């Protein structure tokens, strides 16, 4: 292939406002994954799993919520968490209510009937809420932020609110999630890792259309969607596809669209069997940029 042709092709790609697109990056194995970790009560930027920058312990960070899953999700692993050991997701629910259709071994017809949702269960499912955010100084660079239940539900604490309580506060004031620069910080009164949120500034009006467009991208959708990779069984991989000979399905009668459920704070059910008691777990400045790791 001639150098001139390569140069012409490169010029075509440079015409794209965002450079290489997500399809090209994904198939080439170069798709950037940006995520904010909150381990150790500090905000750490991870790119493809590698730490590139971090805030001080118990620091604060300004973000803008660009896209959010409409409900939390649940995941159940085949073993309890052990540092350095990879666990496999064996059951999951994208809406935190019923297992997804792809789950081969559903533990219950609904999450509120599952023994793994009982308080104190030895093997308990994990609830999280997935969001996509940007920082005010890099408003076109999406970052994934996954929130734990303690950071999602609860009451106001000295002007700060857990995630869902905060979004409800904005909604009650007629404010969209992407209209406010949000200060994110750790609850100083909590002995466990808990995030609180509060508005810190309005988003510039000329940035709102950019954020609306960003929310509709495939990247934003991927950040808020629960995707579980399942290895194919050997017999599934070897078997020839079978096309069933069935009659065309009759169209279902038209029904009114169901009303969306209101997602409330999940309540773990008490078991009828005596369970062992789990041990009790032991706004001022704003961070406008990451402190780059040396």
C-alpha positions as CSV (number, residue, x, y, z in Angstrom):
1,X,0.0,0.0,0.0
2,X,1.5,3.3,-1.0
3,X,2.4,6.1,1.5
4,X,0.2,8.5,-0.5
5,X,-2.8,6.3,0.0
6,X,-2.2,6.0,3.7
7,X,-1.8,9.8,4.0
8,X,-5.1,10.3,2.1
9,X,-6.9,7.8,4.4
10,X,-5.5,9.5,7.5
11,X,-6.8,12.9,6.2
12,X,-10.3,11.4,6.0
13,X,-10.1,10.1,9.5
14,X,-8.8,13.4,10.8
15,X,-12.0,15.0,9.4
16,X,-13.9,13.3,12.2
17,X,-14.3,15.7,15.1
18,X,-13.5,13.0,17.7
19,X,-10.7,11.2,15.9
20,X,-11.0,7.4,15.8
21,X,-14.6,6.3,16.3
22,X,-15.8,3.8,19.0
23,X,-16.2,0.9,16.5
24,X,-12.7,1.2,15.1
25,X,-11.2,1.4,18.6
26,X,-13.3,-1.5,20.0
27,X,-12.4,-3.9,17.2
28,X,-8.8,-2.9,17.3
29,X,-8.7,-3.5,21.0
30,X,-7.8,0.1,21.8
31,X,-11.1,1.5,23.2
32,X,-10.3,3.8,26.1
33,X,-12.2,3.0,29.3
34,X,-12.2,5.9,31.7
35,X,-13.5,5.3,35.3
36,X,-13.5,7.1,38.6
37,X,-12.6,4.9,41.5
38,X,-13.5,5.9,45.1
39,X,-11.4,3.3,46.9
40,X,-9.5,4.6,49.9
41,X,-11.8,7.6,50.2
42,X,-10.1,9.4,47.3
43,X,-11.0,10.0,43.7
44,X,-8.8,8.1,41.3
45,X,-8.9,8.4,37.5
46,X,-8.4,5.0,35.8
47,X,-7.8,4.7,32.1
48,X,-7.9,1.1,30.8
49,X,-7.5,0.1,34.4
50,X,-4.3,2.1,35.0
51,X,-4.2,5.0,37.5
52,X,-3.3,8.3,35.8
53,X,-4.3,10.9,38.5
54,X,-5.9,11.2,41.9
55,X,-7.3,13.6,44.5
56,X,-6.2,13.8,48.1
57,X,-7.8,11.5,50.7
58,X,-11.3,12.8,51.6
59,X,-11.0,15.3,48.8
60,X,-13.7,16.9,46.6
61,X,-14.4,16.8,42.9
62,X,-16.5,18.8,40.5
63,X,-18.5,16.7,38.0
64,X,-21.5,17.0,35.6
65,X,-23.9,14.1,35.3
66,X,-24.3,13.5,31.6
67,X,-26.2,10.2,31.5
68,X,-27.6,7.9,34.2
69,X,-29.1,4.5,34.3
70,X,-32.8,4.9,35.1
71,X,-32.6,2.2,37.8
72,X,-29.8,0.6,39.8
73,X,-28.7,-2.9,38.9
74,X,-27.9,-6.1,40.8
75,X,-25.1,-8.6,40.3
76,X,-24.4,-11.9,42.1
77,X,-21.0,-13.4,42.0
78,X,-20.0,-17.1,42.3
79,X,-17.9,-16.4,45.4
80,X,-17.4,-13.7,48.0
81,X,-14.9,-11.0,47.3
82,X,-11.3,-12.0,47.8
83,X,-8.5,-9.5,46.9
84,X,-6.6,-10.6,43.8
85,X,-9.1,-13.3,42.9
86,X,-11.4,-12.9,39.9
87,X,-15.1,-13.8,40.5
88,X,-17.7,-14.6,37.9
89,X,-21.1,-13.0,37.8
90,X,-23.7,-15.8,37.8
91,X,-26.9,-13.9,38.1
92,X,-27.8,-10.3,37.4
93,X,-30.7,-7.9,37.0
94,X,-30.4,-4.7,35.0
95,X,-33.4,-3.1,36.7
96,X,-32.7,-4.6,40.1
97,X,-36.1,-6.2,40.1
98,X,-36.0,-9.4,37.9
99,X,-33.1,-11.4,36.5
100,X,-32.2,-10.6,32.9
101,X,-33.5,-13.0,30.2
102,X,-29.9,-14.0,29.4
103,X,-29.3,-15.4,32.9
104,X,-29.1,-19.2,32.6
105,X,-29.4,-20.0,36.3
106,X,-31.9,-17.6,37.8
107,X,-31.9,-17.7,41.6
108,X,-35.5,-16.5,41.9
109,X,-38.3,-15.2,39.6
110,X,-37.8,-11.8,41.2
111,X,-35.1,-10.1,43.2
112,X,-37.5,-9.5,46.2
113,X,-38.0,-13.3,46.4
114,X,-34.3,-14.2,46.1
115,X,-32.5,-15.7,49.1
116,X,-29.4,-13.7,48.1
117,X,-31.3,-10.4,48.7
118,X,-31.9,-11.3,52.4
119,X,-30.0,-9.2,54.9
120,X,-27.0,-11.1,56.3
121,X,-27.0,-13.7,53.5
122,X,-23.6,-15.3,53.2
123,X,-23.6,-14.7,49.5
124,X,-25.4,-11.5,48.9
125,X,-26.1,-9.8,45.6
126,X,-24.4,-6.4,44.9
127,X,-26.5,-3.3,44.1
128,X,-24.9,-0.5,42.1
129,X,-26.0,2.6,40.1
130,X,-24.1,3.3,36.9
131,X,-23.6,6.9,35.6
132,X,-21.5,8.8,33.0
133,X,-20.0,12.1,34.0
134,X,-17.6,14.7,32.7
135,X,-15.4,17.3,34.6
136,X,-16.0,21.0,33.9
137,X,-12.4,21.4,32.5
138,X,-12.9,18.4,30.1
139,X,-16.6,18.5,29.1
140,X,-16.2,16.2,26.1
141,X,-14.4,13.4,27.9
142,X,-16.9,10.9,29.4
143,X,-16.0,9.0,32.6
144,X,-17.8,6.1,34.2
145,X,-18.9,6.5,37.8
146,X,-20.4,3.5,39.5
147,X,-22.1,4.2,42.9
148,X,-22.7,1.9,45.8
149,X,-26.1,1.8,47.7
150,X,-24.7,3.8,50.6
151,X,-23.9,6.6,48.1
152,X,-27.3,6.4,46.4
153,X,-30.0,6.4,49.1
154,X,-30.6,8.2,52.3
155,X,-31.3,11.6,53.7
156,X,-29.7,15.1,53.4
157,X,-26.6,15.6,55.5
158,X,-25.6,19.2,56.1
159,X,-26.6,20.3,52.6
160,X,-25.2,17.2,50.8
161,X,-27.4,14.4,49.5
162,X,-26.9,10.8,48.3
163,X,-27.3,10.4,44.6
164,X,-31.0,9.6,44.1
165,X,-31.9,12.1,46.8
166,X,-29.8,14.7,45.1
167,X,-31.4,14.1,41.7
168,X,-34.8,14.2,43.2
169,X,-33.9,17.6,44.8
170,X,-32.8,18.9,41.4
171,X,-36.0,17.6,39.8
172,X,-38.2,19.3,42.5
173,X,-36.4,22.6,41.7
174,X,-37.0,22.1,37.9
175,X,-33.3,21.5,37.2
176,X,-31.9,18.9,34.8
177,X,-29.0,16.7,35.9
178,X,-26.7,18.3,33.3
179,X,-27.6,21.9,34.2
180,X,-25.6,21.9,37.4
181,X,-21.9,21.4,38.2
182,X,-22.1,19.0,41.1
183,X,-19.7,18.8,43.9
184,X,-18.9,15.2,44.9
185,X,-17.3,14.5,48.3
186,X,-17.1,11.9,51.0
187,X,-19.4,12.2,54.0
188,X,-17.1,13.2,56.8
189,X,-19.4,11.8,59.5
190,X,-19.5,8.3,58.0
191,X,-17.1,5.6,59.1
192,X,-17.7,3.8,55.8
193,X,-17.2,5.0,52.3
194,X,-20.2,7.2,51.4
195,X,-20.5,9.9,48.8
196,X,-22.6,13.1,49.0
197,X,-23.5,15.5,46.2
198,X,-24.4,19.2,46.1
199,X,-24.7,21.8,43.4
200,X,-21.7,24.1,43.2
201,X,-22.2,26.2,40.0
202,X,-24.4,26.5,36.9
203,X,-23.2,24.8,33.7
204,X,-22.5,27.4,31.0
205,X,-25.5,27.7,28.7
206,X,-23.5,27.1,25.5
207,X,-22.3,23.7,27.0
208,X,-25.8,22.3,27.5
209,X,-26.3,21.3,23.8
210,X,-22.9,19.6,23.8
211,X,-23.8,17.6,26.9
212,X,-27.2,16.6,25.4
213,X,-25.4,15.3,22.3
214,X,-22.8,13.5,24.4
215,X,-25.6,11.8,26.4
216,X,-26.9,10.2,23.2
217,X,-23.6,8.6,22.1
218,X,-22.8,4.9,22.2
219,X,-20.0,5.5,24.7
220,X,-22.4,7.1,27.2
221,X,-24.9,4.3,26.7
222,X,-22.2,1.7,27.3
223,X,-21.1,3.4,30.5
224,X,-24.6,3.2,32.1
225,X,-25.6,-0.2,30.7
226,X,-24.9,-3.4,32.7
227,X,-23.0,-5.7,30.3
228,X,-22.1,-9.2,31.6
229,X,-19.8,-11.3,29.5
230,X,-20.6,-15.0,29.6
231,X,-18.3,-17.7,28.2
232,X,-20.1,-20.1,25.8
233,X,-20.3,-23.7,26.9
234,X,-18.3,-26.0,24.7
235,X,-21.4,-27.8,23.4
236,X,-23.0,-24.5,22.5
237,X,-19.9,-23.6,20.5
238,X,-19.8,-26.9,18.6
239,X,-23.5,-27.4,17.9
240,X,-24.9,-26.5,14.5
241,X,-27.5,-23.7,14.6
242,X,-31.1,-25.0,14.5
243,X,-33.7,-23.0,12.8
244,X,-37.1,-23.9,14.3
245,X,-40.0,-24.5,11.9
246,X,-42.7,-22.4,13.6
247,X,-45.7,-20.5,12.3
248,X,-45.4,-16.8,12.1
249,X,-46.4,-15.1,15.4
250,X,-49.7,-13.4,15.5
251,X,-49.5,-9.7,16.4
252,X,-50.3,-9.1,20.0
253,X,-53.2,-6.8,20.9
254,X,-52.3,-3.2,21.4
255,X,-51.9,-2.3,25.0
256,X,-51.3,1.0,26.8
257,X,-47.6,1.6,27.6
258,X,-46.9,0.6,31.3
259,X,-46.2,3.5,33.7
260,X,-42.6,3.6,34.9
261,X,-42.0,2.4,38.4
262,X,-40.6,4.7,41.0
263,X,-37.3,3.4,42.2
264,X,-37.1,3.6,46.0
265,X,-34.3,2.7,48.3
266,X,-34.0,-1.1,48.3
267,X,-34.9,-2.8,51.5
268,X,-33.2,-6.0,52.4
269,X,-35.6,-8.6,53.6
270,X,-35.2,-10.2,57.0
271,X,-34.7,-13.9,56.9
272,X,-37.0,-16.2,58.9
273,X,-33.8,-18.2,59.7
274,X,-31.5,-16.8,62.3
275,X,-28.6,-15.2,60.5
276,X,-25.2,-14.3,62.1
277,X,-24.9,-10.6,62.7
278,X,-22.5,-8.9,60.4
279,X,-19.8,-6.7,62.1
280,X,-20.5,-3.0,62.1
281,X,-18.3,-1.2,59.6
282,X,-16.1,0.7,61.2
283,X,-17.9,21.9,51.9
284,X,-15.4,23.9,51.5
285,X,-12.8,23.9,48.6
286,X,-13.5,22.5,45.1
287,X,-11.1,20.4,43.1
288,X,-11.2,21.9,39.6
289,X,-8.7,19.4,38.2
290,X,-7.0,16.2,39.1
291,X,-3.7,16.2,40.9
292,X,-1.5,14.3,38.4
293,X,0.2,11.3,39.8
294,X,3.9,11.7,39.9
